[in-house]
Amino acid sequence: MENNDIIPGEEWGYIDEEGNVYRKGGNLFIEKVIGKIRGQDKSATLSFYIHRFTELEKRYEELEKKIKSENNKVKYLELVRKMMERLPDYDALGNFDGLMERLKELEKEIMLIQDQRKSSKEELCNKAEELSASDDWKNTATALMELQEQWKKIGNTGKEYEDTLWSRFRSAQDKFYERKRAYLDKLEKGYEENRQQKEELCRKAEVLSNSTDWKETHEALQELQAQWKNVGYAGREYEEDLWQIFRAAQDRFYAKREGHFKELDIEREQNRIKKLELCLKTESLSDSTDWKTTHEELKTLQLEWKKIGPATRDHEDILWQRFKSAQDKFYENRKQDLNENMQLKEKIINTVESLVYSTDLKEAKEKVKNFQKEWKDIGPIPQEYSDDLWHRFQKACDEIFERSREEYRHKQADWKSNMRGAIERKREQIKNLKGSIIHDDDLIKRWRYNISGLYFSDKAEEILNTLEGKIKIVEDKIQSKKDRIAELEASIRDMEKKLKEEE
């Protein structure tokens, strides 16, 4: 056969008598079987494997384009090497030697960048290691920070170098900062114990500064002053500040003690005037018949009395007896009003008890809520009847509310049952749709298999168009079914959420 009769693809491979498809060897690859003939058409089979190589080249070109556009190309080195590693095993026909050479060039380009970054970071490591022995603490710390900023700008060197280089660089920094810490620790060692002791004395003095136990606190502060004199120097940074804190705490206590004794007499006189005013207000209310309002006002006056401190000794007891007598007079008059309140509450109880067996529970519940509010507004009744009446009223209310809740539970049970039934029906629809999709997928696979076995002929294109049209129709149906499944699943989730919220 002459060269112009070579079937496209035979320059890269051939098909033997048994139908095995071979890829020819090259400079970098050995000859190997990559598949079997499809049907009887050698040209179609070879075209299939050439197409596979074309797709592989496209993936390479996309990768190459992406790498060219990236600043950090090193991160793709491993991906390029994996493609080189897998290339010999790829079943296709094409210029494998050429593609491998292109991959090697790309690898070489990335490795050049990697080497440049590695060299730059090694230089930074050398500088950091030189600085790690410096005793110029301030300037060296600044220089190390600048080196670290340079490190960030260089970029990643890849996993085979990055961790080792960073560990070396970080180790040099740590060595310097450990030496710096040791120096500062040594410098501070002489002052640390004194500083801690004086800080503790300051804390104790500040706690005592809030005390109102005047005698004992005065003695405690004198003891702290004696201890302060026996403690040594705390360092230039702390000594004066600590003394100011310690002295200010003492000053606060003594200023407060002096003011306390001056204000004590003034305060007791003010308390006498306040309590006298409360007595006058209470006496003005003692004849009131506005039981509820006056009772609340008297309670407020009682709270005010409790908040006021003691008056002068010769007035305290007299004022209290006057205040209490005025209240007693009002509550004696009020006692007769309690029986009327009791009658009103008994009337409410009788009405609520009559509603226990009502057939309109919704209306009964609303009425009970109104009666509960009315009950609170009526006011107190004689103490000996209060508990019994309240228990009767509460029991009747509870029975109505319990019947209402039971009726609600029955309605909820029916609703939940209907919801679960609807969920099951939707799940059955999903199951049927998924089964239908599997059937459609099988049809598509069978048609695509038929397409792969077509010979090149006049009718082949017509058959191909027909099959592809059918595939498109069925694929659209599959998508519609998937959309319906998504709608059903969303509906199920919504219904299950509602069920969960009601549990």
C-alpha positions in Angstrom: 0.0 0.0 0.0 1.4 3.4 -1.0 1.8 6.3 1.5 -1.2 8.2 0.1 -3.4 5.2 1.0 -2.5 5.2 4.7 -5.5 5.5 6.9 -5.5 8.5 9.3 -4.0 7.3 12.5 -1.8 4.5 11.1 1.2 6.8 11.5 0.7 6.5 15.3 -0.7 2.9 15.5 -2.2 -0.1 13.7 -4.8 -2.9 14.1 -3.6 -6.5 13.8 -5.6 -9.5 12.4 -7.1 -10.3 15.7 -8.5 -6.8 16.1 -6.0 -5.5 18.7 -5.3 -1.8 18.5 -1.6 -1.1 18.9 0.1 2.2 19.7 3.5 2.4 17.9 6.6 2.9 19.9 8.6 6.1 19.9 11.7 7.6 21.4 10.2 7.7 24.8 7.4 5.1 24.7 7.2 1.4 23.9 4.7 -0.2 21.6 1.6 -1.5 23.5 -2.0 -2.7 23.0 -4.4 0.1 23.8 -7.8 -1.6 22.9 -9.9 -3.6 20.4 -11.4 -2.7 17.1 -15.0 -1.4 17.2 -17.1 -3.1 14.5 -15.2 -3.7 11.3 -14.2 -0.1 10.5 -10.5 0.4 11.2 -10.7 4.0 10.3 -13.4 4.7 12.8 -11.5 2.9 15.5 -8.3 4.7 14.8 -10.2 8.0 14.7 -11.6 7.2 18.1 -8.2 6.8 19.7 -6.8 9.9 17.8 -9.8 11.9 19.3 -8.8 10.6 22.8 -5.3 12.0 22.2 -6.7 15.3 21.0 -8.7 15.6 24.2 -5.6 14.8 26.2 -3.7 17.6 24.4 -6.5 20.0 25.1 -6.3 19.3 28.8 -2.6 19.8 28.7 -3.0 23.2 26.8 -5.6 24.3 29.4 -3.2 23.4 32.2 -0.3 25.2 30.4 -2.5 28.3 29.9 -3.5 28.3 33.5 0.1 27.9 34.7 1.3 30.7 32.4 -1.3 33.1 33.9 -0.5 32.2 37.5 2.0 34.1 39.7 2.5 31.0 41.9 3.4 28.5 39.2 5.3 26.2 41.7 2.0 24.8 43.1 1.3 23.1 39.8 4.6 21.2 39.7 3.2 18.1 41.2 0.2 18.1 38.8 2.5 18.4 35.8 4.6 15.5 37.1 1.5 13.3 37.7 0.5 14.0 34.1 4.0 12.9 32.9 3.8 9.8 35.1 0.4 8.8 33.7 1.0 9.6 30.1 2.6 6.2 29.1 -0.5 4.4 30.3 -3.0 6.6 28.4 -4.8 4.6 25.7 -4.8 6.9 22.6 -3.0 7.5 19.3 -1.0 10.6 18.7 2.4 12.3 19.2 3.1 11.1 22.7 6.8 11.9 22.4 5.9 15.5 21.5 3.5 15.9 24.3 6.0 14.4 26.8 8.6 16.9 25.6 6.2 19.8 26.1 5.4 18.5 29.6 9.2 18.3 30.4 9.7 21.9 29.2 6.8 23.0 31.4 8.3 21.1 34.3 11.7 22.7 33.6 10.2 26.2 33.5 8.4 25.7 36.9 11.6 24.1 38.5 13.6 27.2 37.4 11.2 29.4 39.3 11.3 27.0 42.2 15.1 27.1 42.3 15.1 30.9 42.2 12.7 31.0 45.1 14.6 28.3 47.0 17.9 30.3 46.5 16.2 33.5 47.7 14.8 31.9 50.8 18.1 30.1 51.6 19.8 33.6 51.5 17.2 34.9 53.9 17.9 31.9 56.2 21.6 32.7 56.1 20.9 36.3 57.1 18.5 35.3 59.9 21.1 32.8 61.2 23.7 35.6 61.3 21.3 37.9 63.1 20.4 35.2 65.7 23.7 35.8 67.6 23.3 39.6 67.8 22.9 41.4 71.1 21.5 44.5 69.5 18.0 43.5 70.6 15.9 46.4 69.1 17.5 46.7 65.7 17.8 43.0 65.2 14.1 42.4 66.0 13.3 45.0 63.3 15.7 43.4 60.8 14.1 40.0 61.4 10.6 41.4 60.8 11.8 42.9 57.5 13.3 39.5 56.5 10.0 37.8 57.3 8.1 40.3 55.0 10.6 39.5 52.2 9.9 35.8 52.8 6.2 36.3 52.3 6.8 38.2 49.0 9.0 35.5 47.5 6.3 32.9 47.3 6.0 29.1 47.9 8.8 26.8 46.9 6.8 23.6 46.9 6.2 21.0 49.5 9.6 19.3 49.0 11.4 22.5 50.2 9.0 24.9 51.9 8.6 23.2 55.3 12.4 22.6 55.6 13.3 26.2 54.7 10.7 27.7 56.9 11.8 25.5 59.8 15.3 26.7 59.3 14.3 30.4 59.1 11.9 30.1 62.1 14.6 28.3 64.1 17.0 31.3 63.6 14.3 33.7 64.7 13.4 31.6 67.8 17.1 31.4 68.7 17.4 35.2 68.8 14.1 35.8 70.7 15.0 33.1 73.2 18.3 34.8 73.9 16.5 38.2 74.2 14.0 36.7 76.6 16.8 35.2 78.7 18.5 38.6 78.8 15.4 40.4 79.9 14.6 37.7 82.5 18.0 38.1 84.0 17.7 41.9 84.1 14.3 41.7 85.8 15.2 38.9 88.2 16.5 41.3 90.8 13.4 43.4 90.9 10.7 40.8 90.3 10.3 39.6 93.9 10.1 43.1 95.3 7.7 44.1 92.6 5.4 41.2 93.4 5.5 41.8 97.1 4.6 45.5 96.6 1.9 44.7 94.1 0.4 42.3 96.7 0.5 45.1 99.3 -1.2 47.4 96.9 -4.0 44.8 96.3 -4.5 44.4 100.0 -4.6 48.2 100.5 -7.1 48.7 97.7 -9.4 46.0 99.2 -9.2 47.7 102.6 -9.9 51.1 101.1 -13.5 50.1 100.6 -14.0 48.9 104.2 -16.3 50.7 106.6 -14.9 48.8 109.6 -13.0 51.9 110.7 -11.0 50.6 113.7 -9.8 47.2 112.3 -9.0 48.7 108.9 -6.9 51.5 110.4 -4.8 48.9 112.3 -4.5 46.7 109.1 -3.3 49.6 107.1 -0.6 50.5 109.7 0.7 46.9 109.4 0.8 47.2 105.6 2.9 50.4 105.9 5.4 48.6 108.1 5.7 45.8 105.6 6.2 48.2 102.7 9.3 49.8 104.4 10.9 46.4 104.7 10.5 45.5 101.0 13.3 46.5 98.7 13.4 48.5 95.4 11.0 47.4 92.7 12.7 48.9 89.7 12.5 52.3 88.0 9.5 51.4 85.9 7.4 50.3 88.8 8.5 51.8 92.1 6.9 55.2 91.9 3.7 54.0 90.3 3.3 51.3 93.0 3.9 53.8 95.8 1.2 56.1 94.3 -1.3 53.2 94.1 -0.5 52.1 97.7 -0.7 55.7 99.1 -3.9 56.5 97.1 -5.7 53.4 98.6 -4.8 54.6 102.2 -5.9 58.2 101.4 -9.3 57.0 100.1 -10.0 55.1 103.3 -9.0 57.9 105.7 -10.9 60.5 103.7 -14.0 58.3 103.7 -13.7 57.6 107.4 -13.4 61.3 108.2 -16.4 62.1 106.0 -18.4 59.3 107.5 -18.3 60.7 111.0 -19.2 64.1 109.7 -22.1 62.9 107.7 -23.5 60.5 110.2 -25.3 63.1 112.3 -26.5 65.0 109.3 -27.9 61.8 107.8 -29.8 60.8 110.9 -31.4 64.2 111.1 -32.4 63.9 107.5 -33.8 60.5 108.2 -35.9 61.9 111.1 -37.4 64.5 108.7 -38.1 61.8 106.0 -39.8 59.5 108.5 -41.9 62.4 109.9 -43.1 63.1 106.4 -44.1 59.4 106.0 -46.0 59.6 109.2 -48.0 62.6 108.0 -48.7 60.9 104.6 -49.9 57.7 106.3 -52.1 59.6 108.7 -53.7 61.4 105.8 -54.6 58.0 104.2 -55.8 56.3 107.4 -59.5 57.3 106.8 -59.6 56.5 103.0 -62.2 54.1 101.6 -60.4 53.6 98.3 -59.1 50.3 99.5 -57.1 49.1 96.6 -55.3 52.4 95.8 -54.7 53.2 99.4 -53.4 49.7 100.1 -50.9 50.1 97.3 -49.9 53.6 98.5 -49.3 52.3 102.0 -47.2 49.4 100.7 -45.1 52.0 98.9 -44.8 54.0 102.0 -43.7 50.9 103.9 -41.0 50.2 101.4 -39.8 53.8 101.6 -39.7 53.5 105.4 -37.5 50.4 105.1 -35.1 52.2 102.8 -34.6 55.1 105.2 -31.8 54.6 107.8 -32.2 55.2 111.5 -33.2 58.5 112.9 -31.7 60.0 116.1 -32.2 57.7 119.0 -34.7 59.9 120.9 -37.0 60.0 117.9 -36.8 56.5 116.2 -39.3 54.6 118.4 -41.8 57.5 118.7 -41.9 57.9 114.9 -42.4 54.2 114.3 -45.3 53.9 116.7 -47.0 56.9 115.0 -46.4 55.4 111.5 -47.7 51.9 112.5 -50.9 53.3 114.3 -52.0 55.2 111.2 -51.7 52.0 109.0 -53.5 49.9 111.6 -56.4 52.3 111.6 -56.8 52.0 107.8 -56.6 48.1 107.7 -59.1 47.8 110.5 -61.6 49.8 108.4 -60.7 47.8 105.3 -61.4 44.5 106.9 -65.2 44.8 106.4 -64.7 45.2 102.7 -63.1 41.8 102.4 -66.4 39.9 102.7 -67.8 41.8 99.6 -64.7 40.7 97.6 -65.3 37.1 98.7 -68.8 37.2 97.4 -67.7 38.4 94.1 -65.1 35.6 93.8 -67.6 33.0 94.8 -69.8 34.2 92.0 -67.0 33.9 89.5 -66.2 30.3 90.7 -69.8 29.2 90.3 -69.8 30.6 86.7 -66.5 28.9 85.8 -67.6 25.6 87.3 -70.7 25.7 85.1 -68.5 26.1 82.0 -66.5 22.9 82.7 -68.8 20.7 80.5 -69.4 23.3 77.8 -69.5 22.0 74.3 -68.0 25.2 72.9 -64.5 24.9 74.5 -63.0 27.8 72.5 -65.6 30.2 73.9 -65.3 28.7 77.4 -61.6 29.1 77.4 -61.8 32.8 76.4 -64.4 33.4 79.1 -62.1 31.8 81.7 -59.2 34.0 80.6 -61.4 37.1 81.2 -62.5 35.7 84.6 -58.9 35.2 85.6 -58.2 38.8 84.9 -61.4 39.9 86.7 -60.3 37.7 89.7 -57.0 39.6 90.0 -58.8 42.9 89.8 -61.2 42.2 92.7 -58.7 42.4 95.5 -58.2 40.4 98.7 -60.6 38.4 100.8 -60.5 37.1 104.4 -57.3 35.0 104.8 -59.1 32.0 106.2 -61.1 31.5 103.0 -58.5 32.7 100.5 -56.8 29.3 99.8 -60.0 27.3 99.5 -61.6 29.7 97.0 -58.5 30.0 95.0 -58.1 26.2 94.7 -61.7 25.8 93.6 -61.3 28.5 91.0 -58.0 27.1 89.8 -59.3 23.6 89.6 -62.3 24.6 87.4 -60.0 26.7 85.1 -57.6 23.8 84.8 -60.3 21.3 83.8 -61.5 23.6 81.0 -58.0 24.2 79.7 -57.2 20.5 79.9 -60.3 19.6 77.8 -59.3 22.3 75.3 -55.8 20.9 75.1 -57.1 17.3 74.6 -59.3 18.5 71.8 -56.3 20.3 70.2 -54.2 17.1 70.6 -56.8 15.1 68.6 -56.8 17.6 65.8 -53.0 17.7 65.8 -52.9 13.8 65.6 -55.2 13.9 62.6 -53.2 16.6 60.9 -49.9 14.7 61.5 -51.4 11.5 60.1 -52.5 13.3 56.9 -49.0 14.9 56.6 -47.2 11.6 56.9 -49.5 10.0 54.4 -48.8 12.8 51.9 -45.0 12.4 52.6 -45.2 8.7 51.8 -47.1 9.4 48.5 -44.5 11.9 47.5 -41.7 9.4 48.3 -43.5 6.8 46.1 -43.6 9.4 43.3 -39.8 9.9 43.7 -39.2 6.2 43.7 -41.2 5.8 40.4 -39.4 8.8 38.8 -36.0 7.5 39.7 -36.9 4.1 38.2 -38.0 5.9 35.1 -34.7 7.8 34.9 -32.8 4.5 35.1 -34.8 3.2 32.2 -34.2 6.4 30.2 -30.4 6.2 31.0 -30.4 2.6 29.6 -32.0 3.8 26.4 -29.4 6.5 26.0 -26.6 4.1 26.6 -28.0 1.6 24.0 -28.4 4.4 21.4 -24.9 5.7 22.1 -23.5 2.2 21.7 -25.3 1.9 18.4 -23.8 5.3 17.4 -20.2 4.0 18.2 -20.7 1.0 15.9 -22.0 3.0 12.8 -20.1 2.5 9.5 -19.4 5.6 7.4 -22.1 5.6 4.8 -24.8 7.7 3.3 -27.4 6.4 5.9 -25.0 6.6 8.8 -25.3 10.3 9.2 -29.1 10.1 9.0 -29.2 7.3 11.6 -26.7 9.3 13.7 -28.9 12.4 13.6 -32.0 10.4 14.4 -30.4 8.7 17.4 -28.9 12.0 18.7 -32.3 13.6 18.4 -33.8 10.8 20.5 -31.1 11.1 23.0 -31.7 14.9 23.3 -35.4 14.3 23.9 -34.9 11.6 26.5 -32.2 13.8 28.2 -34.7 16.6 28.4 -37.2 14.2 30.0 -34.6 13.0 32.5 -33.9 16.6 33.5 -37.6 17.3 33.9 -37.9 14.2 36.1 -34.9 15.3 38.2 -36.5 18.8 38.6 -39.7 17.1 39.7 -37.8 14.9 42.2 -36.1 18.1 43.6 -39.5 19.7 44.0 -40.9 16.7 45.7 -37.9 16.4 48.0 -38.1 20.1 48.9 -41.8 19.6 49.7 -41.0 16.6 51.8 -38.4 18.5 53.8 -40.8 21.4 54.3 -43.5 19.0 55.5 -41.1 17.1 57.8 -39.9 20.4 59.2 -43.4 21.3 60.1 -44.0 17.9 61.7 -40.8 18.3 63.7 -41.8 21.8 64.9 -45.1 20.4 66.1 -43.5 17.6 68.1 
